[in-house]
């Protein structure tokens, strides 16, 4: 996704407030006048302030950091794998299709074989598609049997490889099982459970096409903003973003702060190997009240068809007895090339190891981050 697209995402709240639609295009020129925002600078530094304690606040001052995008040898779009909000699920889905990462796209469906058929059939349906631009309507939400569901009207403006354009009025229904209700792995993230699309003539106009896009699946629940959640570990936020190493580790800490231990456990590539069995893992955080973090610059390399990352960070952990400990160390992560994954299910980026040292609470952790992954 280019910088113009991300800028449109940032004005989403204002547009929804005005009950208007807006465009999210992978290579689309926005109709609004906006200031471009780079994927690499769209998030603030990762740190959350704590209440005053006897320790030095200056020792835990973050240096500005930016999320790392995954650079792969395919068309130059940002890699987006974000299930934090319903609109970002749809954006991630079409980001995968536009990049030719069909197994990743297939995996955004909760029951892909039941709703989309075999993976080979699904992938072949997009072989002539060059890109798809999106125009979102007003998203609504509802709850049922421990699930949150979202109804999303969206226009699909498709361009074929031969340059032919087509317009489709689509409706997606996205389900999210409440993360706090999971007691055992695996964790099931937000995903698409149903979708439909009807071709429409461009002369009809976007607003008119969107008004009837979800008529077969009406939802009169509360409106939900078209937005992306901030890259923040605080428990008041919900972050389930695997777009890069920084996003993945931040999502892990966010899950721990929210006591969503099954979700946290799911960010590991092979959790039975590292960090080990689920019950001891979850029990290890029983006395943890809050984690805040400062991140260093991620390192990456390509080897054996996979991207390998090292993400340095410092964590200040406040325990339930109000005591504080500070750790500095490194998580290693891996992502098998998405275009080289052919057998469901898709394997997203995951944590493969971690190594941390306890340091003094008054230590300036920023001086330790450059060597934390050596």
C-alpha positions in Angstrom: 0.0 0.0 0.0 1.4 3.4 -0.9 1.7 6.5 1.3 -1.4 8.1 -0.2 -3.5 5.2 0.9 -2.2 5.4 4.5 -3.0 9.1 4.5 -6.6 8.4 3.6 -6.8 5.9 6.5 -5.8 8.7 8.9 -8.7 10.8 7.9 -11.2 8.0 8.2 -12.7 9.1 11.4 -13.5 12.5 10.1 -15.1 11.1 7.0 -17.2 8.6 8.9 -18.4 11.4 11.2 -19.6 13.2 8.1 -21.4 10.0 6.9 -19.3 10.0 3.7 -17.4 7.2 2.0 -13.7 7.3 1.3 -11.3 5.4 -0.9 -8.5 3.1 0.1 -6.6 2.1 -3.1 -3.4 0.1 -3.4 -2.3 2.5 -6.2 -5.2 4.9 -6.1 -5.1 8.7 -6.3 -7.2 10.1 -3.5 -9.9 12.6 -4.2 -9.3 14.4 -0.8 -6.3 16.7 -0.4 -4.2 15.1 2.3 -0.6 15.1 3.6 1.1 11.9 2.7 2.2 9.8 5.7 4.8 7.0 5.3 4.2 3.6 6.7 7.6 4.0 8.4 6.5 7.2 10.2 2.8 6.7 10.9 3.2 5.4 14.4 4.6 7.1 17.5 7.4 5.8 19.5 6.5 2.7 21.4 6.3 3.6 25.1 3.6 4.0 27.6 3.9 6.2 30.7 3.6 4.7 34.1 2.5 6.2 37.4 5.3 7.8 39.4 7.5 5.3 41.3 10.8 5.5 43.2 12.7 4.6 40.0 14.1 7.1 37.6 11.7 8.0 34.8 14.6 9.5 32.7 16.2 6.0 32.6 13.3 4.7 30.5 12.9 7.5 28.0 12.3 6.1 24.5 14.2 7.0 21.4 11.9 7.5 18.4 11.4 4.3 16.6 9.4 3.3 13.6 7.7 0.1 12.5 9.6 -2.1 10.1 7.9 -3.2 6.9 8.7 -6.6 5.4 10.7 -6.1 2.2 10.2 -9.0 -0.2 11.2 -9.4 -3.8 7.7 -8.6 -5.2 6.0 -5.3 -6.2 6.9 -2.4 -4.0 3.9 -2.2 -1.7 3.9 -2.3 2.1 3.2 -5.7 3.6 0.0 -5.4 5.7 -1.1 -8.2 7.9 -3.3 -6.5 10.5 -6.4 -8.0 12.2 -6.7 -5.2 14.8 -9.9 -3.7 13.3 -12.5 -5.0 10.8 -11.5 -2.5 8.1 -7.8 -3.5 8.5 -8.8 -7.2 7.9 -10.3 -6.2 4.5 -7.3 -3.9 3.7 -4.9 -6.8 4.6 -7.0 -9.2 2.5 -6.7 -7.0 -0.6 -3.1 -6.1 0.1 -2.4 -9.9 0.0 -4.3 -10.2 -3.3 -2.6 -7.2 -4.9 0.8 -8.7 -3.9 0.0 -12.1 -5.3 0.1 -13.7 -1.9 -2.9 -15.8 -2.4 -2.5 -18.2 0.5 -2.3 -15.3 2.9 -5.5 -13.9 1.3 -7.2 -17.3 1.6 -6.3 -17.4 5.3 -8.3 -14.3 6.1 -11.5 -16.4 5.7 -12.5 -18.2 8.8 -13.6 -21.3 6.9 -11.9 -20.8 3.5 -12.5 -24.3 2.1 -16.2 -24.1 3.1 -16.9 -20.6 1.7 -14.2 -20.3 -1.1 -13.6 -23.9 -2.1 -10.1 -25.3 -2.6 -7.1 -23.0 -2.4 -6.2 -23.7 -6.0 -9.6 -22.7 -7.2 -9.5 -19.5 -5.0 -6.0 -18.5 -6.4 -7.0 -19.1 -10.0 -9.9 -16.7 -9.6 -7.4 -13.8 -9.2 -4.8 -14.8 -11.8 -6.0 -12.0 -14.2 -6.3 -9.3 -11.5 -3.7 -6.6 -11.4 -5.0 -4.7 -8.4 -8.2 -3.8 -6.5 -8.9 -0.4 -4.9 -11.4 -0.1 -2.1 -14.1 2.4 -1.1 -15.6 1.8 2.4 -19.0 2.6 3.5 -20.3 2.8 7.1 -19.3 -0.3 9.1 -21.8 -1.5 11.7 -21.4 -4.0 14.6 -23.3 -6.5 16.7 -22.8 -9.3 19.2 -24.1 -12.8 19.4 -23.1 -15.8 21.5 -19.7 -14.5 22.6 -18.9 -13.1 19.1 -18.6 -9.6 17.8 -19.6 -9.4 14.1 -19.1 -6.5 11.7 -20.9 -5.8 8.5 -18.7 -3.9 6.0 -20.0 -2.4 2.7 -17.1 -1.8 0.3 -16.7 -1.0 -3.3 -14.1 -3.0 -5.2 -12.6 -1.2 -8.1 -10.7 -3.9 -10.0 -8.1 -3.5 -12.7 -7.2 -6.6 -14.8 -3.8 -7.3 -16.1 -5.0 -6.2 -19.6 -6.1 -2.9 -18.2 -9.8 -3.5 -18.2 -11.6 -2.0 -15.2 -14.7 -3.4 -13.3 -16.7 -2.1 -10.4 -18.2 -4.4 -7.7 -20.4 -3.6 -4.7 -19.4 -6.0 -2.0 -20.4 -6.8 1.5 -18.2 -8.6 4.0 -19.2 -10.0 7.4 -16.3 -10.3 9.8 -16.4 -12.2 13.1 -14.3 -11.8 16.1 -14.4 -14.2 19.0 -13.8 -12.3 22.2 -10.1 -12.8 22.9 -10.5 -12.9 26.7 -12.8 -15.9 26.4 -10.1 -18.2 25.0 -8.9 -20.6 27.7 -6.8 -22.9 25.5 -4.8 -22.6 22.2 -5.2 -22.1 19.4 -6.4 -18.5 19.2 -8.7 -17.6 16.4 -8.2 -14.1 15.1 -10.7 -11.7 13.5 -11.6 -13.0 10.0 -14.1 -13.0 7.2 -17.0 -15.4 7.5 -19.2 -14.3 4.6 -19.0 -12.1 1.5 -20.8 -11.2 -1.6 -20.3 -8.9 -4.6 -22.4 -7.6 -7.4 -21.2 -5.8 -10.5 -22.5 -2.2 -10.9 -22.2 0.5 -13.5 -19.8 3.4 -12.5 -22.5 5.9 -13.5 -24.6 4.8 -10.5 -22.2 6.6 -8.1 -20.3 5.3 -5.1 -22.8 6.4 -2.5 -25.8 4.8 -4.2 -23.8 1.5 -4.8 -22.8 1.4 -1.1 -26.3 2.1 0.2 -27.5 -1.3 -1.1 -24.2 -3.3 -0.9 -25.2 -5.1 2.4 -29.0 -5.2 1.8 -28.9 -9.0 2.0 -27.1 -8.9 5.4 -28.5 -5.8 7.2 -27.0 -4.8 10.5 -28.5 -2.0 12.5 -25.9 -2.1 15.3 -23.5 0.7 16.4 -21.2 2.2 13.8 -17.5 1.4 13.8 -14.9 3.7 12.5 -12.8 2.7 9.5 -9.4 2.9 11.1 -6.2 1.2 12.2 -5.3 1.0 15.9 -2.2 2.6 17.2 1.0 0.7 17.7 0.7 0.7 21.5 1.0 -2.0 24.1 -1.4 -0.4 26.6 -4.3 -2.6 27.7 -6.9 0.1 26.5 -5.8 -0.6 22.9 -6.3 -3.8 20.9 -3.5 -4.7 18.6 -3.2 -7.8 16.5 -0.8 -6.8 13.8 1.8 -9.1 12.1 3.0 -6.6 9.4 6.6 -6.7 10.7 8.7 -7.6 13.7 8.0 -4.5 15.6 4.2 -4.8 15.1 4.3 -8.5 16.1 6.2 -8.0 19.3 4.1 -5.0 20.2 1.0 -7.1 19.6 2.4 -9.8 21.9 3.0 -7.3 24.8 -0.5 -5.8 24.2 -2.0 -9.2 24.6 -0.1 -9.8 27.8 -1.2 -6.4 29.2 -4.8 -7.3 28.4 -4.4 -10.8 30.0 -5.2 -12.5 26.7 -2.6 -15.2 27.2 -3.9 -17.5 24.5 -3.6 -14.7 22.0 -0.1 -13.9 23.3 0.9 -17.6 22.9 -0.2 -17.5 19.3 2.5 -15.0 18.3 5.2 -17.7 18.6 6.0 -19.6 15.5 6.2 -23.0 17.2 5.1 -22.4 20.8 5.4 -26.0 22.0 9.2 -25.6 21.3 9.5 -22.0 22.5 8.3 -20.8 24.9 7.0 -24.3 25.8 3.7 -25.7 27.1 0.8 -23.2 27.4 -0.1 -23.6 31.1 3.4 -22.8 32.5 3.7 -20.0 30.0 0.4 -18.4 31.1 1.1 -19.0 34.8 4.4 -17.2 34.4 2.5 -13.9 34.0 0.1 -14.4 36.9 1.9 -11.7 38.9 2.5 -9.3 36.0 0.4 -6.1 36.2 1.8 -4.0 33.4 4.5 -4.1 30.8 5.8 -1.0 29.0 8.5 -1.2 26.3 11.1 0.7 24.3 12.2 -0.7 21.0 15.4 -0.5 19.1 15.9 -0.9 15.3 15.0 -4.3 13.9 17.6 -6.2 11.9 16.6 -8.5 9.0 18.1 -10.9 6.5 16.9 -13.4 3.9 18.0 -17.0 4.3 16.5 -20.3 3.0 13.4 -18.7 1.5 12.5 -16.9 4.7 12.9 -13.5 6.3 14.7 -13.6 9.6 14.4 -10.7 12.1 16.0 -9.6 15.4 13.9 -7.1 17.4 15.7 -5.4 20.3 13.7 -4.0 23.2 13.6 -3.1 26.8 10.7 -4.0 29.0 9.7 -2.4 32.3 7.5 -4.9 34.2 5.3 -3.8 37.1 4.2 -6.7 39.2 1.0 -7.0 41.1 2.8 -6.2 44.4 3.9 -2.9 42.8 7.6 -3.9 42.5 9.3 -3.1 39.2 11.9 -5.0 37.1 13.6 -4.0 33.9 14.7 -6.4 31.2 16.8 -5.7 28.0 17.0 -8.3 25.3 16.0 -9.5 21.9 13.3 -11.5 20.1 14.0 -13.3 16.9 11.2 -13.8 14.4 10.7 -15.6 11.1 8.4 -15.2 8.1 8.5 -17.8 5.3 8.2 -16.0 1.9 4.4 -15.5 1.5 4.5 -16.1 -2.3 6.3 -19.4 -1.7 3.7 -20.7 0.7 1.3 -23.0 -1.2 -0.3 -25.3 1.3 -2.9 -24.1 3.8 -2.8 -22.8 6.4 -0.7 -19.7 5.9 2.1 -19.2 8.4 2.4 -15.6 9.4 5.5 -14.0 11.0 6.2 -15.5 14.4 8.6 -15.3 17.3 11.1 -18.2 17.4 13.3 -17.2 20.4 13.9 -14.6 23.0 16.8 -13.7 25.3 16.6 -11.1 28.0 18.7 -9.9 30.9 17.6 -8.2 34.1 19.1 -4.8 34.5 18.9 -2.0 37.1 15.7 0.1 37.0 17.8 3.3 36.8 19.8 2.2 33.8 19.3 4.2 30.6 18.1 1.3 28.4 18.5 3.3 25.3 22.2 2.9 25.6 21.8 -0.9 25.7 19.4 -1.4 22.8 22.0 -1.1 19.9 23.8 -4.3 21.3 20.8 -6.1 22.7 20.6 -8.6 19.8 24.3 -9.4 19.6 
